[in-house]
Amino acid sequence: MVQTEAAMEAYNAYWENSFIPGADIMWMVLILVLAVFALWQARTFVSKF
């Protein structure tokens, strides 16, 4: 359990020192945006056939 607590502290320190505000949430938002864009691209690609 001590290792998990140390890992969480390191994780939080990493995001707190990031140059992006709210980076711990922004990376998840970025992944969702990329997924939506990829689905849109796949749909437009398939509709050409």
C-alpha positions as CSV (number, residue, x, y, z in Angstrom):
1,M,0.0,0.0,0.0
2,V,2.9,2.3,0.6
3,Q,4.0,2.0,-3.0
4,T,0.6,3.0,-4.2
5,E,0.5,6.1,-2.1
6,A,4.0,7.1,-3.3
7,A,2.9,6.5,-6.9
8,M,-0.2,8.7,-6.4
9,E,1.9,11.5,-4.9
10,A,4.3,11.4,-7.8
11,Y,1.4,11.4,-10.3
12,N,-0.2,14.4,-8.6
13,A,3.1,16.3,-8.4
14,Y,3.7,15.6,-12.1
15,W,0.3,17.1,-13.1
16,E,0.6,20.0,-10.7
17,N,3.9,21.1,-12.3
18,S,2.5,20.8,-15.8
19,F,2.3,23.9,-18.0
20,I,-1.3,23.1,-18.9
21,P,-3.9,24.2,-16.4
22,G,-6.1,21.3,-15.3
23,A,-3.8,18.9,-17.2
24,D,-4.9,15.9,-15.2
25,I,-8.4,16.3,-16.9
26,M,-7.3,17.9,-20.1
27,W,-5.5,14.8,-21.4
28,M,-8.7,12.8,-21.1
29,V,-10.6,15.5,-22.9
30,L,-8.0,15.5,-25.7
31,I,-8.4,11.7,-26.1
32,L,-12.1,12.0,-26.4
33,V,-11.8,14.8,-29.0
34,L,-9.4,12.7,-31.0
35,A,-11.7,9.7,-30.8
36,V,-14.7,11.8,-32.1
37,F,-12.5,13.2,-34.9
38,A,-11.3,9.7,-35.9
39,L,-14.9,8.4,-36.0
40,W,-15.9,11.4,-38.1
41,Q,-13.0,10.8,-40.5
42,A,-13.9,7.1,-40.7
43,R,-17.5,7.9,-41.5
44,T,-16.7,10.4,-44.2
45,F,-14.1,7.9,-45.7
46,V,-16.6,5.1,-45.8
47,S,-19.4,7.3,-47.3
48,K,-17.3,7.9,-50.4
49,F,-17.8,4.3,-51.6
